[in-house]
Amino acid sequence: MNANNKKVTVYSTPTCPYCVYAKDFFKENNVAFTDVDVSRNQSAAQEMITKSGQMGVPVIDIDGTILVGFQPEEFIKLLK
C-alpha cells in the first residue's frame, strides 16, 4: 500500500473495539494517521458528526472520503 501522500484521521473512543481494529490496521500497514479521541474533545466530536452525519465511531477520513466503521477493504481501495 502506498499511502504516504494520504491524510488519514481516525475519530475514535478508547472503549470502541472497532476503533482499535481500525488503528491496528493502519499501524500494521505502516499508514500514518491522526487519532482523535472524541470522548475527550467536544469540538472534534462535533467535527466528526458534521463530516459523517454519524455519532458512532470509528469515523475514518481518508483524504476527505468519510467511512463509518471498520472497513478494511475500503481502506485498501482508498489508500492505493
Secondary structure, 3 states (H helix, E strand, C coil): CCCCCCCEEEEECCCCHHHHHHHHHHHHCCCCCEEEECCCCHHHHHHHHHHHCCCCCCEEEECCEEEECCCHHHHHHHHC
